[in-house]
């Protein structure tokens, strides 16, 4: 479940990145000289940033460690809800069934409140931890694209969800972008994978 929540949060981040990127693209076009620029179109998959961009991976790992106890608590509450629901279905005594149903409702409210608090706190902390990195990545993306004569960069994550029909693999700059970003920001480069002996 934590991986699902993490994936959802990562998607929110990806959409936020694209929102900012689209906003700056619109702003750049509006301020242009009126001539239509010529250049390349590229695709980037921002879903790979969480594992590929060293600085981002460090912050995401730290968030995961920080939020792990609260996530475990939510998992425990969810297991209690399932167990209570099963107990209610098996209970023959109507009085005990009602008591368990009341406990189920109380536990459900507690779970929902804690889940909402968890999501809000996670989102706030993510914004604080990842916001500066996101801004740095976008700034680097602008210079990366400009140096390679790329005039438009689409994010693959939302494009794939909206029914992307065809993608020439040569237009995907994700790996090269991450490699170049990590090279320029070497303090945040991800560790090399351990070689199995």
BALOPA-552821 format. One record per residue (C-alpha): residue in three letters; x, y, z; residue number from 1. Coordinates in steps of 0.001 Angstrom, whole numbers, plus 524288, in hexadecimal, padded with zeros to 5 digits. Example, Ala and Ser with C-alpha at 12.3 -4.5 7.8 and 13.67 -1.06 7.14 Angstrom:
<atoms>
{atom ALA; {8300C; 7EE6C; 81E78}; 1}
{atom SER; {83566; 7FBDC; 81BE4}; 2}
</atoms>
This chain:
<atoms>
{atom UNK; {80000; 80000; 80000}; 1}
{atom UNK; {80B43; 80941; 8031B}; 2}
{atom UNK; {810BC; 80716; 7F588}; 3}
{atom UNK; {80360; 80A77; 7EFD0}; 4}
{atom UNK; {80288; 816D1; 7F7FD}; 5}
{atom UNK; {8107B; 81A03; 7F43D}; 6}
{atom UNK; {80D09; 81801; 7E5E2}; 7}
{atom UNK; {80147; 820F6; 7E752}; 8}
{atom UNK; {80998; 82B66; 7EDC4}; 9}
{atom UNK; {813B9; 829E9; 7E308}; 10}
{atom UNK; {80920; 82BAE; 7D8D0}; 11}
{atom UNK; {80486; 837F8; 7DFBD}; 12}
{atom UNK; {81283; 83CBF; 7DF36}; 13}
{atom UNK; {81384; 8395D; 7D0C5}; 14}
{atom UNK; {8070C; 840A0; 7CDC9}; 15}
{atom UNK; {80BE5; 84C3D; 7D5A0}; 16}
{atom UNK; {81894; 84C1A; 7CDEB}; 17}
{atom UNK; {81124; 84C0A; 7C131}; 18}
{atom UNK; {8081B; 856CB; 7C5C4}; 19}
{atom UNK; {813B1; 85F7E; 7C8AD}; 20}
{atom UNK; {81A45; 85B81; 7BC07}; 21}
{atom UNK; {80E1D; 85E7D; 7B422}; 22}
{atom UNK; {80C8B; 86B6C; 7BB21}; 23}
{atom UNK; {81A5E; 86F6A; 7B7E0}; 24}
{atom UNK; {818B5; 86AB2; 7A9CF}; 25}
{atom UNK; {80C7F; 872F6; 7A833}; 26}
{atom UNK; {81373; 87E78; 7AE59}; 27}
{atom UNK; {81F43; 87CB6; 7A561}; 28}
{atom UNK; {816B6; 87C24; 79948}; 29}
{atom UNK; {80EF6; 88817; 79D43}; 30}
{atom UNK; {81B81; 88FDC; 79EF8}; 31}
{atom UNK; {82149; 88B12; 7921C}; 32}
{atom UNK; {823AD; 8937C; 7863A}; 33}
{atom UNK; {8182C; 88DC9; 77EE9}; 34}
{atom UNK; {8209D; 884ED; 77662}; 35}
{atom UNK; {81DD9; 87677; 777B2}; 36}
{atom UNK; {82A10; 86FC5; 77CD6}; 37}
{atom UNK; {82FAB; 8641F; 775B5}; 38}
{atom UNK; {835B0; 858B9; 77CAB}; 39}
{atom UNK; {83367; 84B45; 78229}; 40}
{atom UNK; {82876; 8457C; 78A32}; 41}
{atom UNK; {82C2B; 83C87; 79567}; 42}
{atom UNK; {825BB; 833EF; 79F94}; 43}
{atom UNK; {829E1; 832AD; 7ADBE}; 44}
{atom UNK; {82467; 8293A; 7B7BC}; 45}
{atom UNK; {823F6; 83082; 7C4AD}; 46}
{atom UNK; {82009; 823E0; 7CB8C}; 47}
{atom UNK; {82E63; 81FE3; 7CA7A}; 48}
{atom UNK; {83309; 82BD0; 7D216}; 49}
{atom UNK; {8302A; 825D3; 7DF68}; 50}
{atom UNK; {839BF; 81ABC; 7DD3D}; 51}
{atom UNK; {842F5; 82127; 7D394}; 52}
{atom UNK; {84597; 82EC4; 7D8BE}; 53}
{atom UNK; {84E75; 82D1A; 7E472}; 54}
{atom UNK; {849FF; 838F4; 7EC33}; 55}
{atom UNK; {83BD4; 83549; 7EA6B}; 56}
{atom UNK; {83E20; 82715; 7EE05}; 57}
{atom UNK; {844E4; 82B36; 7FAA0}; 58}
{atom UNK; {83973; 833E1; 7FE78}; 59}
{atom UNK; {82F4C; 8299E; 7FADD}; 60}
{atom UNK; {836A2; 81F4D; 802B1}; 61}
{atom UNK; {83730; 82891; 80E47}; 62}
{atom UNK; {8289A; 82B45; 80D2C}; 63}
{atom UNK; {825DE; 81CC4; 80CA9}; 64}
{atom UNK; {82DCF; 81A6D; 8190E}; 65}
{atom UNK; {82777; 825FD; 81FF8}; 66}
{atom UNK; {819A5; 821CC; 81C76}; 67}
{atom UNK; {81B86; 81326; 81E3D}; 68}
{atom UNK; {8165F; 812C3; 82C64}; 69}
{atom UNK; {809F7; 819EB; 828A4}; 70}
{atom UNK; {8082F; 8113B; 81CDC}; 71}
{atom UNK; {809BC; 80516; 8256A}; 72}
{atom UNK; {7FF62; 80AAC; 82E83}; 73}
{atom UNK; {7F625; 80C76; 822F8}; 74}
{atom UNK; {7F8D3; 7FEA0; 81E74}; 75}
{atom UNK; {7F5A8; 7F9B6; 82C25}; 76}
{atom UNK; {7E8DE; 8013D; 82C53}; 77}
{atom UNK; {7E559; 7FC04; 81EF6}; 78}
{atom UNK; {7E7D7; 7EE20; 823A5}; 79}
{atom UNK; {7DF40; 7F0D7; 82F8A}; 80}
{atom UNK; {7D45F; 7F574; 82696}; 81}
{atom UNK; {7D50C; 7E8FD; 81E90}; 82}
{atom UNK; {7D54F; 7E08A; 82AC7}; 83}
{atom UNK; {7C9CF; 7E7D5; 830E4}; 84}
{atom UNK; {7C1F2; 7E6A4; 8246E}; 85}
{atom UNK; {7C495; 7D7FB; 8241A}; 86}
{atom UNK; {7C0CA; 7D6DA; 83285}; 87}
{atom UNK; {7B3FC; 7DDF4; 8301E}; 88}
{atom UNK; {7B091; 7D4B5; 82502}; 89}
{atom UNK; {7B370; 7C8D0; 82D7D}; 90}
{atom UNK; {7ACBA; 7CDDB; 839E3}; 91}
{atom UNK; {79F69; 7C7D1; 83CBF}; 92}
{atom UNK; {79C1B; 7CFC6; 848EB}; 93}
{atom UNK; {79589; 7DC6B; 84461}; 94}
{atom UNK; {79A04; 7E418; 85069}; 95}
{atom UNK; {7A848; 7E049; 84E40}; 96}
{atom UNK; {7A699; 7E2AA; 83FBE}; 97}
{atom UNK; {7A212; 7F0A3; 8428E}; 98}
{atom UNK; {7AD60; 7F302; 84BEF}; 99}
{atom UNK; {7B6FA; 7EE71; 841A5}; 100}
{atom UNK; {7B02B; 7F6C4; 83753}; 101}
{atom UNK; {7B189; 802A8; 8402C}; 102}
{atom UNK; {7BFEA; 7FFA0; 8423A}; 103}
{atom UNK; {7C15F; 7FDF0; 8338C}; 104}
{atom UNK; {7BB89; 80B7B; 83118}; 105}
{atom UNK; {7C454; 811AE; 83B63}; 106}
{atom UNK; {7D061; 80AFB; 835E1}; 107}
{atom UNK; {7CC5D; 80EC4; 8280A}; 108}
{atom UNK; {7CB28; 81D28; 82BE8}; 109}
{atom UNK; {7D852; 81C79; 832C9}; 110}
{atom UNK; {7DE6B; 81612; 826DC}; 111}
{atom UNK; {7D8B9; 82030; 81D7D}; 112}
{atom UNK; {7DD25; 82B94; 825EA}; 113}
{atom UNK; {7EADD; 82622; 82772}; 114}
{atom UNK; {7EBAA; 822CC; 818F6}; 115}
{atom UNK; {7E7BF; 8309C; 81519}; 116}
{atom UNK; {7F16A; 8366C; 81ECA}; 117}
{atom UNK; {7FBEA; 82D50; 81995}; 118}
{atom UNK; {7F942; 83140; 80B7A}; 119}
{atom UNK; {7F913; 83FC6; 80EA0}; 120}
{atom UNK; {8056B; 83F10; 816C7}; 121}
{atom UNK; {80C3D; 836CB; 80C87}; 122}
{atom UNK; {8086B; 84033; 801CD}; 123}
{atom UNK; {80CFA; 84C0E; 80999}; 124}
{atom UNK; {819E9; 845C4; 80D38}; 125}
{atom UNK; {81BAE; 8411F; 7FF40}; 126}
{atom UNK; {819CA; 84EE2; 7FA43}; 127}
{atom UNK; {823A2; 8543D; 80406}; 128}
{atom UNK; {82D87; 84977; 80141}; 129}
{atom UNK; {82B89; 8481F; 7F2A5}; 130}
{atom UNK; {8274D; 855D6; 7EEAF}; 131}
{atom UNK; {83512; 85B64; 7EDA9}; 132}
{atom UNK; {839AE; 84F38; 7E679}; 133}
{atom UNK; {82E1E; 85007; 7DD34}; 134}
{atom UNK; {83177; 85E3B; 7DA34}; 135}
{atom UNK; {83FAC; 85A79; 7D7F4}; 136}
{atom UNK; {83BA8; 84F3D; 7CEF2}; 137}
{atom UNK; {832C5; 85838; 7C706}; 138}
{atom UNK; {83D71; 8626E; 7C5B3}; 139}
{atom UNK; {846F1; 857DC; 7C165}; 140}
{atom UNK; {83CCF; 8527A; 7B7D9}; 141}
{atom UNK; {83BB6; 85FDF; 7B18A}; 142}
{atom UNK; {84A6F; 860EC; 7AF96}; 143}
{atom UNK; {84B66; 85297; 7AB77}; 144}
{atom UNK; {840D5; 85481; 7A12A}; 145}
{atom UNK; {8467D; 8615C; 79C53}; 146}
{atom UNK; {8541A; 85B78; 79AB9}; 147}
{atom UNK; {84E78; 8505B; 7927A}; 148}
{atom UNK; {84568; 858B9; 78A13}; 149}
{atom UNK; {8395A; 852C4; 79086}; 150}
{atom UNK; {82DC1; 85C00; 78FF6}; 151}
{atom UNK; {82353; 8535A; 79647}; 152}
{atom UNK; {82471; 8490C; 7A0F0}; 153}
{atom UNK; {818A2; 840AA; 7A433}; 154}
{atom UNK; {817AA; 838CF; 7B0B1}; 155}
{atom UNK; {81501; 82A97; 7AD73}; 156}
{atom UNK; {80D44; 827D1; 7B9F6}; 157}
{atom UNK; {80141; 8302A; 7B6DE}; 158}
{atom UNK; {802CB; 82DFC; 7A845}; 159}
{atom UNK; {80231; 81F38; 7AA17}; 160}
{atom UNK; {7F60F; 82080; 7B289}; 161}
{atom UNK; {7EF31; 828BC; 7A868}; 162}
{atom UNK; {7F128; 81EB1; 79DC0}; 163}
{atom UNK; {7FE6A; 82118; 79794}; 164}
{atom UNK; {7FDDF; 81945; 78B09}; 165}
{atom UNK; {80BE2; 81965; 78624}; 166}
{atom UNK; {8190C; 81CF5; 78BBB}; 167}
{atom UNK; {825CB; 81C19; 7846A}; 168}
{atom UNK; {82F7B; 81740; 78EAB}; 169}
{atom UNK; {8397F; 820E5; 78974}; 170}
{atom UNK; {83156; 82C32; 78EA2}; 171}
{atom UNK; {8320F; 82748; 79CC3}; 172}
{atom UNK; {83C92; 82F47; 7A3A3}; 173}
{atom UNK; {839E7; 82A20; 7B167}; 174}
{atom UNK; {8463E; 8220F; 7B37F}; 175}
{atom UNK; {84F54; 82C10; 7AD84}; 176}
{atom UNK; {848DD; 8372C; 7B4DC}; 177}
{atom UNK; {84A20; 83017; 7C1E9}; 178}
{atom UNK; {8584D; 82C72; 7BEFE}; 179}
{atom UNK; {85BAF; 83A7F; 7BB71}; 180}
{atom UNK; {85456; 84005; 7C712}; 181}
{atom UNK; {85B39; 836E5; 7D08C}; 182}
{atom UNK; {8685E; 839DC; 7CA2E}; 183}
{atom UNK; {8666E; 8487A; 7CC03}; 184}
{atom UNK; {860D7; 84683; 7D9B2}; 185}
{atom UNK; {86A4E; 83BCB; 7DDCA}; 186}
{atom UNK; {86771; 83D52; 7EC50}; 187}
{atom UNK; {859F8; 837FB; 7E977}; 188}
{atom UNK; {85DE6; 82CE6; 7E06C}; 189}
{atom UNK; {85803; 81FDA; 7E410}; 190}
{atom UNK; {86176; 815B8; 7E92D}; 191}
{atom UNK; {8664E; 80BA5; 7DF7F}; 192}
{atom UNK; {85EF9; 7FECF; 7E0D2}; 193}
{atom UNK; {8664B; 7F473; 7E861}; 194}
{atom UNK; {86C3C; 7E9B8; 7E015}; 195}
{atom UNK; {8677B; 7DC31; 7E429}; 196}
{atom UNK; {8723E; 7D246; 7E5EA}; 197}
</atoms>
